[in-house]
């Protein structure tokens, strides 16, 4: 029985989210309204990596018939076309038609790759996700962003393709490595900054224990879901706000070498830089910036500038030049406002981003 259930509509695509203690079974996946009762597991492909293969096996064992599984290599360095191609090839070999169901089991990398493969397979197959990491639950599994890294650039290739069902089994977090936990916490903190003081206070309690974790995940899901409903393909300003910390963060990830820094670690560093940029632009009050950076420090994130990896600012600026948020020779930075956040448009050639990247933190 789910602890929290949400139903969203993303541009005409219904997406149901179930936050529950246990893993979903094959019946949960089949009874999604996608398949008629007589359709069986031959129409399903499970996609996982080496880390989530045991979870995929448990889901597989809940079926009376053998379900094909596509096992990918783990990590950001394998978020590429070769992995997407492997999923498509496995689907073809398994005999999936356009009404077949792709099920991604894992964190953000698996969610993005599986969703992309489903979106292009026969011009669009069915998709469900089983999110097994805090990063996936807090952000990646919801809202339909799909794709992979290409030419060393984060998420250069992608589509929008929301899953019809997203399962978030809390039991999968019990064995989550500390680095993955920390990566997901950054997205929870980001959402709380965008939301309100009550959510931020809830996040602070997670330093003492995880009793409120399910409620924090639920709050993040509801907040993001309502935002994406208003702007499903990021054509307006609403969904763009969810990119707080991501312009600096993605640049750090790309310049460092994809996979060297976790997404959450990069986003946390990016949020700190966004606070400094916001103060420079007189958007972010100094007190609010100090509170946000202090919270990031409390959770053990690197917030100093320049970044200790000593990545040249020019390399980060080069990565920013390929950022998908760049339009009309301006780059969008999301910066904290007195409440929530605002979009700051910085023109090409402005010295500000380099100044923020290089300026020594106080």
Secondary structure in CASP SS format (residue, H / E / C, confidence):
PFRMAT SS
TARGET T0000
AUTHOR 0000-0000-0000
METHOD secondary structure of the structure
MODEL  1
X C 1.00
X C 1.00
X C 1.00
X E 1.00
X E 1.00
X E 1.00
X E 1.00
X E 1.00
X E 1.00
X E 1.00
X C 1.00
X C 1.00
X E 1.00
X E 1.00
X E 1.00
X E 1.00
X E 1.00
X E 1.00
X E 1.00
X E 1.00
X C 1.00
X C 1.00
X C 1.00
X C 1.00
X C 1.00
X H 1.00
X H 1.00
X H 1.00
X H 1.00
X H 1.00
X C 1.00
X C 1.00
X C 1.00
X C 1.00
X C 1.00
X C 1.00
X C 1.00
X C 1.00
X C 1.00
X C 1.00
X H 1.00
X H 1.00
X H 1.00
X E 1.00
X E 1.00
X E 1.00
X E 1.00
X E 1.00
X E 1.00
X C 1.00
X C 1.00
X C 1.00
X H 1.00
X H 1.00
X H 1.00
X H 1.00
X H 1.00
X H 1.00
X H 1.00
X H 1.00
X H 1.00
X C 1.00
X C 1.00
X C 1.00
X C 1.00
X C 1.00
X C 1.00
X E 1.00
X E 1.00
X E 1.00
X E 1.00
X E 1.00
X C 1.00
X C 1.00
X C 1.00
X H 1.00
X H 1.00
X H 1.00
X C 1.00
X C 1.00
X H 1.00
X H 1.00
X H 1.00
X H 1.00
X H 1.00
X H 1.00
X H 1.00
X H 1.00
X H 1.00
X H 1.00
X H 1.00
X H 1.00
X H 1.00
X C 1.00
X C 1.00
X C 1.00
X C 1.00
X C 1.00
X C 1.00
X C 1.00
X E 1.00
X E 1.00
X E 1.00
X E 1.00
X E 1.00
X E 1.00
X C 1.00
X H 1.00
X H 1.00
X H 1.00
X H 1.00
X H 1.00
X H 1.00
X H 1.00
X H 1.00
X H 1.00
X H 1.00
X H 1.00
X H 1.00
X H 1.00
X H 1.00
X H 1.00
X H 1.00
X C 1.00
X C 1.00
X E 1.00
X E 1.00
X E 1.00
X E 1.00
X E 1.00
X E 1.00
X C 1.00
X C 1.00
X H 1.00
X H 1.00
X H 1.00
X H 1.00
X H 1.00
X H 1.00
X H 1.00
X C 1.00
X C 1.00
X C 1.00
X C 1.00
X E 1.00
X E 1.00
X E 1.00
X E 1.00
X E 1.00
X E 1.00
X C 1.00
X C 1.00
X E 1.00
X E 1.00
X E 1.00
X E 1.00
X E 1.00
X E 1.00
X E 1.00
X E 1.00
X C 1.00
X C 1.00
X C 1.00
X C 1.00
X E 1.00
X E 1.00
X E 1.00
X E 1.00
X E 1.00
X H 1.00
X H 1.00
X H 1.00
X H 1.00
X H 1.00
X H 1.00
X C 1.00
X C 1.00
X H 1.00
X H 1.00
X H 1.00
X H 1.00
X H 1.00
X H 1.00
X H 1.00
X H 1.00
X H 1.00
X H 1.00
X H 1.00
X H 1.00
X H 1.00
X H 1.00
X H 1.00
X H 1.00
X H 1.00
X C 1.00
X C 1.00
X H 1.00
X H 1.00
X H 1.00
X H 1.00
X H 1.00
X H 1.00
X H 1.00
X H 1.00
X H 1.00
X C 1.00
X C 1.00
X C 1.00
X C 1.00
X C 1.00
X C 1.00
X C 1.00
X H 1.00
X H 1.00
X H 1.00
X H 1.00
X H 1.00
X H 1.00
X H 1.00
X H 1.00
X H 1.00
X H 1.00
X H 1.00
X H 1.00
X H 1.00
X H 1.00
X H 1.00
X H 1.00
X H 1.00
X H 1.00
X C 1.00
X C 1.00
X C 1.00
X C 1.00
X C 1.00
X C 1.00
X C 1.00
X C 1.00
X H 1.00
X H 1.00
X H 1.00
X H 1.00
X H 1.00
X C 1.00
X C 1.00
X H 1.00
X H 1.00
X H 1.00
X H 1.00
X H 1.00
X H 1.00
X H 1.00
X H 1.00
X H 1.00
X H 1.00
X H 1.00
X C 1.00
X C 1.00
X C 1.00
X C 1.00
X C 1.00
X C 1.00
X H 1.00
X H 1.00
X H 1.00
X H 1.00
X H 1.00
X H 1.00
X H 1.00
X H 1.00
X H 1.00
X H 1.00
X H 1.00
X H 1.00
X H 1.00
X H 1.00
X H 1.00
X H 1.00
X H 1.00
X H 1.00
X C 1.00
X C 1.00
X C 1.00
X C 1.00
X C 1.00
X H 1.00
X H 1.00
X H 1.00
X H 1.00
X H 1.00
X H 1.00
X H 1.00
X H 1.00
X H 1.00
X H 1.00
X H 1.00
X H 1.00
X H 1.00
X C 1.00
X C 1.00
X C 1.00
X C 1.00
X C 1.00
X C 1.00
X C 1.00
X C 1.00
X C 1.00
X C 1.00
X C 1.00
X C 1.00
X C 1.00
X C 1.00
X H 1.00
X H 1.00
X H 1.00
X H 1.00
X H 1.00
X H 1.00
X H 1.00
X H 1.00
X C 1.00
X C 1.00
X C 1.00
X C 1.00
X C 1.00
X E 1.00
X E 1.00
X C 1.00
X C 1.00
X E 1.00
X E 1.00
X E 1.00
X E 1.00
X E 1.00
X E 1.00
X E 1.00
X C 1.00
X C 1.00
X C 1.00
X C 1.00
X E 1.00
X E 1.00
X E 1.00
X E 1.00
X E 1.00
X E 1.00
X E 1.00
X C 1.00
X C 1.00
X C 1.00
X C 1.00
X H 1.00
X H 1.00
X H 1.00
X H 1.00
X H 1.00
X H 1.00
X H 1.00
X C 1.00
X C 1.00
X C 1.00
X C 1.00
END
